[in-house]
Amino acid sequence: MQKTIIDYNLVKNILTQSGIPSVGRASIRELVRIVNLIEEQSSTKFIRMEMGVPGVEPSSIGIEAEISALLNGVASKYPMIEGIKPLKTEISRFCRMFLDIDVSLESCIPTVGSMMGAMAAFLVANRTDRNKEGTLFIDPGFPVQKQQCKVLGQAYKTFDVYNYRGEKLRDKLESFLSEGKISTILYSNPNNPSWICFTDDELRIIGDLSQKYDVTIIEDLAYFAMDFRQDTSLPGVPPYQPTVAKYTDNYILLISSSKAFSYAGQRVGMMVISDVLFKRSYPDLKRYYSTDMFGYSMIYGALYALSSGTSHSAQYALAAMLKAANDGEFNFVSLVREYGEKAHVMKKLFTSYGFEIVYDKDMDVPIADGFYFTISYPGFTGVELVEELLYYGISAISLDITGSDRLEGLRACVSQVSGEQIQTLENRLRVFRNNHPVN
Ligand SMILES: Cc1ncc(COP(=O)(O)O)c(C=O)c1O
């Protein structure tokens, strides 16, 4: 047995002192804290794959627009809750150019990241019908959204979609929806963490069922245009980012700027509500809001109560980046394509040292290379593997906390791993494998 990469006792002490019963079940941010401590005390830089932080610089278009908005004095002014007109205009155009859908300006609303978009969506869409109880998550998924439901005291159900792809998805969804208790369905596409990408046939099934059971779809497009197998980067030119909005008018889209535009730090995202839903009346909303109107309750009920709008200057930044993208002057996808290239190299490395890709197939083809991939190692559960890899200077999260059925797996995020670290990763994987031989 070779020594581990980081001193065994040092890691063990930090884990014991952290007070967290099982580091493999810790939240992403808790794990970040522990890895920071190990890095600091061991003076060893980790291969950090636990958190989805953008790994590329944002375009100067956004930063310059934000600086000039600040110089023009927006910092002292409250923005309108529904968003500044230039941003609403560009979000609406963005929907036309990159999703091939029409939405009016009033239905395009900035939020403090998609995190807040989801919170506001739960606050309104899960309260439209007093006889319904909450959200159905098509998992695996982003753990914090379930935390949001918990914090709100709302119920939720989940299932792992891996074995219910294609036409099988219909029966699986109906088995939940037919009970009549589901208000909303939430999924991310491409999927965090598995990188499954729904086909148009599947989105049509979801859309059809949303009409049949009167359920609102919350489509989380945090990784917009990042299924790099298709080039969806050209405005007004097919193919477009697939969306359920093609198949139902009962939807809320959450379009994050964090990954596609590398603008995570400024906490600005977009919520797009279908025009039909925006104008719809739900008498049961009056239990919580001054009106029965969905869109009005979203803006002057939920978003007002949450933060009274989105950072004024960040709205100008996003408006400028969207305008440049819509005008065909800024190919935002070309900036993030390197994630896919990195995933390709890293997946090869992990598999050559005995790891397996957990969510390995997207329908009947190999899973695409994107922002995340999932791995397992023989003889370990995901929770055990998270902890074990910490001794080798590698951090990732367990699929256990994502609603996955695949408890042997980890989610690895490629964004923070630099090209220069690939050799280090290989060296560490070699030591890991030597210490944990498999046939
Ligand atoms: C699926 C998913 N939804 C939402 C978010 C949060 O996005 P934002 O930074 O816009 O709040 C993330 C971030 O990692 C995510 O992976």
PDBQT file of the ligand as one rigid body, heavy atoms in Angstrom, charges set to zero:
ROOT
HETATM    1  C1  LIG A 501     -29.580  22.670 -12.466  1.00  0.00    +0.000 C 
HETATM    2  C2  LIG A 501     -29.240  23.991 -11.864  1.00  0.00    +0.000 A 
HETATM    3  N1  LIG A 501     -30.210  24.883 -11.649  1.00  0.00    +0.000 NA
HETATM    4  C3  LIG A 501     -29.946  26.087 -11.120  1.00  0.00    +0.000 A 
HETATM    5  C4  LIG A 501     -28.669  26.442 -10.766  1.00  0.00    +0.000 A 
HETATM    6  C5  LIG A 501     -28.443  27.785 -10.133  1.00  0.00    +0.000 C 
HETATM    7  O1  LIG A 501     -28.271  28.761 -11.094  1.00  0.00    +0.000 OA
HETATM    8  P1  LIG A 501     -27.976  30.269 -10.707  1.00  0.00    +0.000 P 
HETATM    9  O2  LIG A 501     -26.520  30.420 -10.496  1.00  0.00    +0.000 OA
HETATM   10  O3  LIG A 501     -28.495  31.045 -11.885  1.00  0.00    +0.000 OA
HETATM   11  O4  LIG A 501     -28.756  30.597  -9.465  1.00  0.00    +0.000 OA
HETATM   12  C6  LIG A 501     -27.628  25.551 -10.957  1.00  0.00    +0.000 A 
HETATM   13  C7  LIG A 501     -26.256  25.893 -10.563  1.00  0.00    +0.000 C 
HETATM   14  O5  LIG A 501     -25.385  25.097 -10.455  1.00  0.00    +0.000 OA
HETATM   15  C8  LIG A 501     -27.932  24.286 -11.524  1.00  0.00    +0.000 A 
HETATM   16  O6  LIG A 501     -26.982  23.378 -11.729  1.00  0.00    +0.000 OA
ENDROOT
TORSDOF 0
